[in-house]
Amino acid sequence: MSDAATNSPFVGEGDSGRAALTIDDAANVDFAEPGEANAQEEEDGQSTNAPYETTVDGQEAGETVDNTEGDEPAGAENGDAASQIITLKGGDQVPLSELKLGYMRERDYRHKTQETANKGRALEGMTTRVVNTVKGIASYLAERLPPEPPRSLAYQDPAAYTRQKAMYDDGLANINQIIELANDSSAVAGELASTATEETLQTESERLAQVFPQTTKEDGRKAFFDQAFTAARELGFSDQELKGVSDHRLFGLAYYAQIGMKAEQARHKALTKVTAAPPATPNPRPNGGANQQIRQNKEALQRLSKTGSMKDAMSIDFD
């Protein structure tokens, strides 16, 4: 009883430290059942939070849709741009993607060619400097090389001859060693230049095959260069000059020049034949009226011989 009385809301201020309720406070007390109160609170909480959650969900869904719609047109536009057909000056139609690839290949080729040329020039300059330096040192030592002792000194003063001969041989050996270093530098530079030349030729061959696919086969390559060299020789190039050419574009020009020269020769030959041919004489047309008159006279004579009438006799033309 004491615990119940202590916990009752209608008792006065006690050990719990709570103030006693008045009549006004009792009127404000909510006597709803605990289950109903909890249900009402959950409904209020849901009604309060629902608009926010709906808005958030709506925004997330909208953002997802917007992002999806934003990605799909971008991919579609890229695909359309790649498949776009470009009409060239000559009337050829190629996709835009092929033009881009061709430009990239051309740019890589230019960069590689320029890089190879720069390396070749740098290597040539370094080799020239090394060789000139070595030759300068060799000349300097040769100027200070003691003269070779005469053979007669060996009989007069063998010790002096031996000493001078040793000094001369040592100096000459040093000079020969330096000259060999210069030769080795030239040989290394020649090997590097040969390697660079092979790389350049390989690159030019690949570029030539892209423009003239027939050069990928041995017979087609031989026919191509035979035709190009023939045109170059006719235009005044020597074989020595042609050996120093590696640019595939020059070979392409020579190839097409030969085609144009053949076409020009064929045109000139046909024009010469037309000019030298005798003028055509028109055949005389047969006189159809005279032949018809002769035939009618023959028929009239035949009728006259059969009938003997005056009418058939008058139909004969005696002119």
C-alpha positions as CSV (number, residue, x, y, z in Angstrom):
1,M,0.0,0.0,0.0
2,S,2.8,2.4,0.8
3,D,4.5,1.9,-2.6
4,A,1.3,2.4,-4.5
5,A,0.5,5.5,-2.5
6,T,3.9,6.8,-3.1
7,N,3.7,6.3,-6.9
8,S,0.2,7.7,-7.2
9,P,0.0,11.0,-9.0
10,F,-2.6,12.4,-6.6
11,V,-0.4,12.4,-3.5
12,G,1.4,15.4,-2.2
13,E,5.1,16.1,-2.4
14,G,7.0,13.3,-0.9
15,D,10.2,11.3,-1.3
16,S,10.0,11.3,-5.1
17,G,10.5,15.1,-5.1
18,R,7.6,15.7,-7.6
19,A,5.1,18.6,-7.0
20,A,1.4,17.7,-6.3
21,L,-1.0,18.0,-9.2
22,T,-3.9,20.6,-9.1
23,I,-7.4,20.4,-10.6
24,D,-6.1,22.3,-13.7
25,D,-3.3,19.9,-14.2
26,A,-5.7,16.9,-13.9
27,A,-7.8,18.4,-16.7
28,N,-4.8,18.4,-19.0
29,V,-3.9,14.7,-18.3
30,D,-4.2,12.5,-21.5
31,F,-6.2,9.4,-20.4
32,A,-5.7,7.5,-23.8
33,E,-4.7,3.9,-23.6
34,P,-1.0,3.2,-24.0
35,G,-1.4,1.3,-27.3
36,E,-3.6,4.0,-28.8
37,A,-1.1,6.7,-27.8
38,N,1.8,4.8,-29.3
39,A,-0.1,4.2,-32.6
40,Q,-1.0,7.9,-32.7
41,E,2.6,8.8,-32.2
42,E,3.8,6.5,-35.0
43,E,1.2,7.9,-37.4
44,D,2.2,11.5,-36.5
45,G,5.8,10.5,-37.0
46,Q,5.2,8.9,-40.3
47,S,3.0,11.8,-41.5
48,T,5.8,14.2,-40.5
49,N,8.7,12.2,-42.0
50,A,6.8,11.0,-45.1
51,P,7.0,14.2,-47.1
52,Y,10.7,14.5,-46.5
53,E,11.4,10.9,-47.4
54,T,9.2,11.2,-50.5
55,T,11.0,14.3,-51.5
56,V,14.4,12.7,-51.0
57,D,13.3,9.6,-52.9
58,G,11.9,11.7,-55.6
59,Q,15.1,13.7,-55.9
60,E,17.2,10.6,-55.9
61,A,15.0,9.0,-58.5
62,G,15.0,12.2,-60.5
63,E,18.8,12.4,-60.3
64,T,19.2,8.8,-61.4
65,V,16.9,9.3,-64.3
66,D,18.6,12.6,-65.2
67,N,22.0,11.0,-65.0
68,T,20.9,8.0,-67.1
69,E,19.4,10.3,-69.6
70,G,22.5,12.4,-69.6
71,D,24.8,9.5,-70.2
72,E,22.9,7.8,-72.9
73,P,22.8,10.8,-75.3
74,A,26.5,11.4,-74.7
75,G,27.3,7.9,-75.8
76,A,24.9,8.2,-78.7
77,E,26.4,11.4,-79.8
78,N,29.9,9.9,-79.7
79,G,28.8,7.0,-81.8
80,D,27.1,9.2,-84.3
81,A,30.2,11.4,-84.6
82,A,32.4,8.3,-85.1
83,S,30.2,7.0,-87.8
84,Q,29.7,10.3,-89.6
85,I,30.6,10.2,-93.3
86,I,32.9,12.8,-94.7
87,T,33.0,13.6,-98.4
88,L,36.5,14.4,-99.6
89,K,37.5,16.7,-102.5
90,G,37.7,13.8,-105.0
91,G,34.3,12.5,-104.1
92,D,35.4,9.7,-101.9
93,Q,33.4,9.1,-98.7
94,V,35.1,7.9,-95.6
95,P,34.0,7.7,-91.9
96,L,35.2,10.4,-89.5
97,S,36.9,7.7,-87.3
98,E,39.1,6.6,-90.2
99,L,40.1,10.2,-90.8
100,K,41.1,10.6,-87.2
101,L,43.1,7.3,-87.3
102,G,44.8,8.5,-90.4
103,Y,45.7,11.8,-88.9
104,M,47.1,10.1,-85.8
105,R,49.2,7.7,-87.9
106,E,50.5,10.6,-90.0
107,R,51.3,12.6,-86.8
108,D,53.2,9.6,-85.3
109,Y,55.0,9.1,-88.6
110,R,56.1,12.7,-88.7
111,H,57.3,12.7,-85.1
112,K,59.2,9.4,-85.6
113,T,60.8,10.7,-88.8
114,Q,61.8,13.9,-87.2
115,E,63.1,12.1,-84.1
116,T,65.2,9.8,-86.3
117,A,66.5,12.7,-88.3
118,N,67.5,14.6,-85.1
119,K,69.3,11.6,-83.7
120,G,71.1,11.1,-87.0
121,R,72.3,14.7,-87.1
122,A,73.3,14.7,-83.4
123,L,75.2,11.4,-83.9
124,E,77.0,12.8,-87.0
125,G,77.9,16.0,-85.1
126,M,79.3,14.0,-82.1
127,T,81.3,11.7,-84.4
128,T,82.8,14.6,-86.3
129,R,83.9,16.3,-83.1
130,V,85.4,13.1,-81.7
131,V,87.3,12.4,-84.9
132,N,88.5,16.0,-85.2
133,T,89.7,15.9,-81.6
134,V,91.6,12.7,-82.0
135,K,93.2,13.9,-85.2
136,G,94.2,17.1,-83.5
137,I,95.9,15.2,-80.7
138,A,97.6,12.9,-83.2
139,S,98.9,15.9,-85.1
140,Y,100.1,17.5,-81.9
141,L,102.1,14.4,-80.9
142,A,103.4,13.9,-84.4
143,E,104.9,17.4,-84.4
144,R,106.7,16.6,-81.1
145,L,107.8,13.1,-82.2
146,P,111.6,12.9,-82.1
147,P,113.2,12.1,-85.4
148,E,114.1,8.5,-86.2
149,P,117.8,8.0,-85.5
150,P,120.0,7.2,-88.6
151,R,121.3,3.6,-89.1
152,S,124.9,4.9,-89.0
153,L,124.4,5.9,-85.4
154,A,124.1,2.3,-84.4
155,Y,127.7,1.7,-85.5
156,Q,129.0,5.0,-84.0
157,D,127.2,5.0,-80.7
158,P,125.0,1.9,-80.1
159,A,123.7,3.2,-76.7
160,A,122.5,6.5,-78.1
161,Y,121.0,4.8,-81.1
162,T,119.1,2.4,-78.8
163,R,117.9,5.2,-76.6
164,Q,116.7,7.4,-79.5
165,K,115.1,4.5,-81.3
166,A,113.2,3.5,-78.2
167,M,111.9,7.1,-77.8
168,Y,110.9,7.2,-81.5
169,D,109.1,3.9,-81.3
170,D,107.2,4.8,-78.1
171,G,106.0,8.1,-79.6
172,L,105.0,6.4,-82.9
173,A,103.1,3.8,-80.9
174,N,101.1,6.5,-79.0
175,I,100.2,8.2,-82.2
176,N,99.0,4.9,-83.8
177,Q,97.0,4.2,-80.7
178,I,95.2,7.5,-80.9
179,I,94.5,7.0,-84.6
180,E,93.0,3.7,-83.8
181,L,90.7,5.3,-81.3
182,A,89.5,7.7,-84.0
183,N,88.9,4.8,-86.4
184,D,86.9,3.0,-83.6
185,S,84.8,6.0,-83.1
186,S,84.1,6.3,-86.8
187,A,83.2,2.6,-86.9
188,V,80.8,2.9,-84.0
189,A,79.2,5.9,-85.6
190,G,78.9,4.0,-88.9
191,E,77.1,1.1,-87.1
192,L,74.7,3.4,-85.3
193,A,74.1,5.3,-88.6
194,S,73.4,2.0,-90.3
195,T,71.0,1.0,-87.6
196,A,69.2,4.3,-87.9
197,T,69.1,3.9,-91.6
198,E,67.5,0.5,-91.3
199,E,64.9,1.8,-88.9
200,T,64.1,4.6,-91.3
201,L,63.9,2.2,-94.3
202,Q,61.5,0.0,-92.3
203,T,59.3,2.9,-91.4
204,E,59.3,4.2,-95.0
205,S,58.4,0.7,-96.2
206,E,55.5,0.5,-93.9
207,R,54.2,3.9,-95.0
208,L,54.6,2.9,-98.6
209,A,52.6,-0.3,-98.1
210,Q,49.7,1.8,-96.6
211,V,49.5,3.8,-99.8
212,F,50.4,1.1,-102.3
213,P,49.3,-2.3,-100.9
214,Q,50.9,-4.2,-103.8
215,T,54.3,-3.5,-102.4
216,T,53.7,-6.0,-99.6
217,K,54.3,-8.8,-102.1
218,E,57.6,-9.5,-103.7
219,D,56.4,-9.3,-107.4
220,G,54.3,-6.3,-106.8
221,R,57.1,-4.5,-105.0
222,K,59.5,-5.2,-107.8
223,A,57.1,-4.0,-110.5
224,F,56.4,-0.8,-108.4
225,F,60.1,0.1,-108.0
226,D,60.9,-0.8,-111.6
227,Q,58.2,1.6,-112.8
228,A,59.3,4.3,-110.4
229,F,63.0,4.0,-111.2
230,T,62.2,4.1,-115.0
231,A,60.3,7.4,-114.6
232,A,63.1,8.8,-112.4
233,R,65.8,7.9,-114.9
234,E,63.8,9.4,-117.8
235,L,63.5,12.6,-115.8
236,G,67.3,12.8,-115.3
237,F,68.0,11.1,-111.9
238,S,71.1,8.9,-111.8
239,D,71.3,5.5,-110.0
240,Q,73.6,7.0,-107.4
241,E,71.0,9.6,-106.6
242,L,68.2,7.1,-106.4
243,K,70.2,5.0,-103.9
244,G,70.2,7.9,-101.5
245,V,66.4,8.3,-101.6
246,S,64.4,6.7,-98.8
247,D,61.3,8.9,-98.6
248,H,58.3,6.8,-99.8
249,R,56.5,9.9,-101.0
250,L,59.1,10.5,-103.7
251,F,58.7,6.9,-104.9
252,G,55.0,7.5,-105.1
253,L,55.5,10.6,-107.2
254,A,57.8,8.7,-109.5
255,Y,55.3,5.9,-109.8
256,Y,52.4,8.2,-110.8
257,A,54.7,10.2,-113.0
258,Q,55.4,7.0,-115.0
259,I,51.7,6.4,-115.4
260,G,51.2,10.0,-116.6
261,M,54.1,9.7,-119.0
262,K,52.7,6.5,-120.5
263,A,49.3,8.1,-120.9
264,E,50.8,11.2,-122.6
265,Q,52.8,9.0,-125.0
266,A,49.7,7.0,-125.9
267,R,47.8,10.2,-126.5
268,H,50.6,11.6,-128.7
269,K,50.8,8.4,-130.7
270,A,47.0,8.3,-131.3
271,L,47.1,12.0,-132.3
272,T,49.9,11.2,-134.8
273,K,48.0,8.4,-136.3
274,V,44.9,10.6,-136.8
275,T,47.0,13.4,-138.3
276,A,48.8,11.1,-140.8
277,A,45.7,9.2,-141.9
278,P,44.4,10.3,-145.5
279,P,41.2,12.2,-145.6
280,A,38.1,10.1,-146.0
281,T,36.4,10.4,-149.4
282,P,32.6,10.1,-149.4
283,N,31.2,7.3,-151.6
284,P,28.9,8.6,-154.4
285,R,25.3,8.0,-153.7
286,P,23.6,6.0,-156.4
287,N,21.2,7.8,-158.7
288,G,17.9,6.2,-157.7
289,G,15.7,8.2,-160.1
290,A,17.7,7.1,-163.2
291,N,17.6,3.5,-162.3
292,Q,13.9,3.6,-161.7
293,Q,13.3,5.2,-165.1
294,I,15.3,2.5,-166.8
295,R,13.3,-0.2,-165.1
296,Q,10.0,1.4,-166.0
297,N,11.1,1.6,-169.7
298,K,11.9,-2.1,-169.7
299,E,8.6,-3.0,-168.3
300,A,6.8,-0.7,-170.8
301,L,8.6,-2.4,-173.7
302,Q,7.6,-5.8,-172.4
303,R,4.0,-4.8,-172.2
304,L,4.1,-3.2,-175.7
305,S,5.6,-6.4,-177.2
306,K,2.7,-8.3,-175.7
307,T,-0.2,-5.9,-176.3
308,G,0.9,-3.6,-179.2
309,S,-1.4,-0.9,-177.8
310,M,-0.9,2.8,-178.2
311,K,-1.1,3.3,-174.5
312,D,1.9,1.1,-173.7
313,A,3.8,2.8,-176.5
314,M,3.2,6.3,-175.1
315,S,4.4,5.2,-171.6
316,I,7.9,4.5,-173.0
317,D,10.4,7.3,-172.3
318,F,12.6,7.5,-175.4
319,D,14.9,10.3,-173.9
